[in-house]
Amino acid sequence: MMNMQNMMKQAQKLQKQMEQKQADLAAMSFVGKSAQELVTATFTGDKKLVSIDFKEAVVDPEDLETLSDMTAQAINDAMTQIDEATKKTLGAFAGKMPF
């Protein structure tokens, strides 16, 4: 059985590793795309919006609903990518806590 001091050292080490992984993830870019890539949304790994780009073909003043739908698709796609990367990157720490 580990003594309390060793457990605390291990917990601190894991915390530093996790913080570094979170920083690495935040520095990454994730590009979500709508159908036919007419709308793309770029986010950082900490879910900050960097840009939304529209192809000319989707910009129709008579059909703003399609533009809205495709924008939502692109944003949701990027968020799903971020969530999956976060789970993959930080999920490894779940079983390593010494308590």
Phi and psi restraints in degrees (value plus and minus 20) as a CYANA .aco file:
   2 MET   PHI     -93.3   -53.3
   2 MET   PSI     125.9   165.9
   3 ASN   PHI    -102.7   -62.7
   3 ASN   PSI     146.0   186.0
   4 MET   PHI     -81.4   -41.4
   4 MET   PSI     -58.9   -18.9
   5 GLN   PHI     -84.3   -44.3
   5 GLN   PSI     -62.9   -22.9
   6 ASN   PHI     -85.4   -45.4
   6 ASN   PSI     -59.0   -19.0
   7 MET   PHI     -82.6   -42.6
   7 MET   PSI     -62.1   -22.1
   8 MET   PHI     -85.5   -45.5
   8 MET   PSI     -61.1   -21.1
   9 LYS   PHI     -82.3   -42.3
   9 LYS   PSI     -63.7   -23.7
  10 GLN   PHI     -85.2   -45.2
  10 GLN   PSI     -61.1   -21.1
  11 ALA   PHI     -83.7   -43.7
  11 ALA   PSI     -60.7   -20.7
  12 GLN   PHI     -85.2   -45.2
  12 GLN   PSI     -60.7   -20.7
  13 LYS   PHI     -82.6   -42.6
  13 LYS   PSI     -66.0   -26.0
  14 LEU   PHI     -84.3   -44.3
  14 LEU   PSI     -57.3   -17.3
  15 GLN   PHI     -83.5   -43.5
  15 GLN   PSI     -63.2   -23.2
  16 LYS   PHI     -83.6   -43.6
  16 LYS   PSI     -61.6   -21.6
  17 GLN   PHI     -83.5   -43.5
  17 GLN   PSI     -62.3   -22.3
  18 MET   PHI     -85.9   -45.9
  18 MET   PSI     -61.1   -21.1
  19 GLU   PHI     -81.8   -41.8
  19 GLU   PSI     -58.8   -18.8
  20 GLN   PHI     -86.1   -46.1
  20 GLN   PSI     -61.8   -21.8
  21 LYS   PHI     -83.9   -43.9
  21 LYS   PSI     -58.9   -18.9
  22 GLN   PHI     -84.2   -44.2
  22 GLN   PSI     -61.2   -21.2
  23 ALA   PHI     -85.0   -45.0
  23 ALA   PSI     -61.7   -21.7
  24 ASP   PHI     -81.0   -41.0
  24 ASP   PSI     -64.3   -24.3
  25 LEU   PHI     -83.7   -43.7
  25 LEU   PSI     -62.9   -22.9
  26 ALA   PHI     -82.2   -42.2
  26 ALA   PSI     -50.0   -10.0
  27 ALA   PHI     -98.9   -58.9
  27 ALA   PSI     -32.3     7.7
  28 MET   PHI    -100.4   -60.4
  28 MET   PSI     137.2   177.2
  29 SER   PHI    -130.7   -90.7
  29 SER   PSI     121.9   161.9
  30 PHE   PHI    -147.5  -107.5
  30 PHE   PSI     108.1   148.1
  31 VAL   PHI    -132.7   -92.7
  31 VAL   PSI      93.5   133.5
  32 GLY   PHI    -111.6   -71.6
  32 GLY   PSI     125.9   165.9
  33 LYS   PHI    -151.0  -111.0
  33 LYS   PSI     123.1   163.1
  34 SER   PHI    -107.4   -67.4
  34 SER   PSI    -198.6  -158.6
  35 ALA   PHI     -75.5   -35.5
  35 ALA   PSI     117.6   157.6
  36 GLN   PHI      37.8    77.8
  36 GLN   PSI      -3.8    36.2
  37 GLU   PHI      33.4    73.4
  37 GLU   PSI      14.4    54.4
  38 LEU   PHI     -95.1   -55.1
  38 LEU   PSI     -45.3    -5.3
  39 VAL   PHI    -149.6  -109.6
  39 VAL   PSI     112.5   152.5
  40 THR   PHI    -146.1  -106.1
  40 THR   PSI     121.6   161.6
  41 ALA   PHI    -145.5  -105.5
  41 ALA   PSI     107.5   147.5
  42 THR   PHI    -130.5   -90.5
  42 THR   PSI     108.5   148.5
  43 PHE   PHI    -147.0  -107.0
  43 PHE   PSI     137.4   177.4
  44 THR   PHI    -105.5   -65.5
  44 THR   PSI     147.9   187.9
  45 GLY   PHI     -85.8   -45.8
  45 GLY   PSI     -36.3     3.7
  46 ASP   PHI    -118.5   -78.5
  46 ASP   PSI       3.7    43.7
  47 LYS   PHI      46.3    86.3
  47 LYS   PSI      14.9    54.9
  48 LYS   PHI    -117.0   -77.0
  48 LYS   PSI     108.4   148.4
  49 LEU   PHI     -91.1   -51.1
  49 LEU   PSI     107.5   147.5
  50 VAL   PHI    -118.9   -78.9
  50 VAL   PSI     -66.4   -26.4
  51 SER   PHI    -182.5  -142.5
  51 SER   PSI     136.8   176.8
  52 ILE   PHI    -148.2  -108.2
  52 ILE   PSI     106.7   146.7
  53 ASP   PHI    -139.3   -99.3
  53 ASP   PSI     119.3   159.3
  54 PHE   PHI    -139.5   -99.5
  54 PHE   PSI     112.5   152.5
  55 LYS   PHI     -99.0   -59.0
  55 LYS   PSI     129.1   169.1
  56 GLU   PHI     -74.7   -34.7
  56 GLU   PSI     -55.4   -15.4
  57 ALA   PHI     -80.8   -40.8
  57 ALA   PSI     -44.0    -4.0
  58 VAL   PHI    -114.5   -74.5
  58 VAL   PSI     -31.9     8.1
  59 VAL   PHI    -109.4   -69.4
  59 VAL   PSI      78.8   118.8
  60 ASP   PHI    -152.2  -112.2
  60 ASP   PSI      90.9   130.9
  61 PRO   PHI     -77.2   -37.2
  61 PRO   PSI     -42.3    -2.3
  62 GLU   PHI    -103.7   -63.7
  62 GLU   PSI     -30.8     9.2
  63 ASP   PHI    -157.0  -117.0
  63 ASP   PSI      44.7    84.7
  64 LEU   PHI     -90.6   -50.6
  64 LEU   PSI     -42.2    -2.2
  65 GLU   PHI     -83.4   -43.4
  65 GLU   PSI     -62.1   -22.1
  66 THR   PHI     -84.4   -44.4
  66 THR   PSI     -62.4   -22.4
  67 LEU   PHI     -80.6   -40.6
  67 LEU   PSI     -63.3   -23.3
  68 SER   PHI     -83.4   -43.4
  68 SER   PSI     -65.5   -25.5
  69 ASP   PHI     -81.6   -41.6
  69 ASP   PSI     -64.6   -24.6
  70 MET   PHI     -88.7   -48.7
  70 MET   PSI     -53.5   -13.5
  71 THR   PHI     -84.7   -44.7
  71 THR   PSI     -64.4   -24.4
  72 ALA   PHI     -82.1   -42.1
  72 ALA   PSI     -61.1   -21.1
  73 GLN   PHI     -78.8   -38.8
  73 GLN   PSI     -66.8   -26.8
  74 ALA   PHI     -84.5   -44.5
  74 ALA   PSI     -63.3   -23.3
  75 ILE   PHI     -84.9   -44.9
  75 ILE   PSI     -65.7   -25.7
  76 ASN   PHI     -83.8   -43.8
  76 ASN   PSI     -56.4   -16.4
  77 ASP   PHI     -82.7   -42.7
  77 ASP   PSI     -65.2   -25.2
  78 ALA   PHI     -83.9   -43.9
  78 ALA   PSI     -62.4   -22.4
  79 MET   PHI     -83.0   -43.0
  79 MET   PSI     -59.1   -19.1
  80 THR   PHI     -83.3   -43.3
  80 THR   PSI     -62.6   -22.6
  81 GLN   PHI     -81.5   -41.5
  81 GLN   PSI     -62.9   -22.9
  82 ILE   PHI     -83.9   -43.9
  82 ILE   PSI     -65.5   -25.5
  83 ASP   PHI     -80.8   -40.8
  83 ASP   PSI     -61.9   -21.9
  84 GLU   PHI     -86.0   -46.0
  84 GLU   PSI     -62.5   -22.5
  85 ALA   PHI     -86.3   -46.3
  85 ALA   PSI     -57.7   -17.7
  86 THR   PHI     -85.0   -45.0
  86 THR   PSI     -65.5   -25.5
  87 LYS   PHI     -81.8   -41.8
  87 LYS   PSI     -62.4   -22.4
  88 LYS   PHI     -87.2   -47.2
  88 LYS   PSI     -62.4   -22.4
  89 THR   PHI     -96.5   -56.5
  89 THR   PSI     -66.1   -26.1
  90 LEU   PHI    -117.2   -77.2
  90 LEU   PSI     -35.8     4.2
  91 GLY   PHI     -83.0   -43.0
  91 GLY   PSI     -46.0    -6.0
  92 ALA   PHI     -84.0   -44.0
  92 ALA   PSI     -43.3    -3.3
  93 PHE   PHI     -99.3   -59.3
  93 PHE   PSI     -38.0     2.0
  94 ALA   PHI     -77.8   -37.8
  94 ALA   PSI     -60.7   -20.7
  95 GLY   PHI    -111.7   -71.7
  95 GLY   PSI     -17.1    22.9
  96 LYS   PHI    -120.7   -80.7
  96 LYS   PSI     -25.3    14.7
  97 MET   PHI     -85.8   -45.8
  97 MET   PSI     116.3   156.3
  98 PRO   PHI     -99.0   -59.0
  98 PRO   PSI     -11.4    28.6
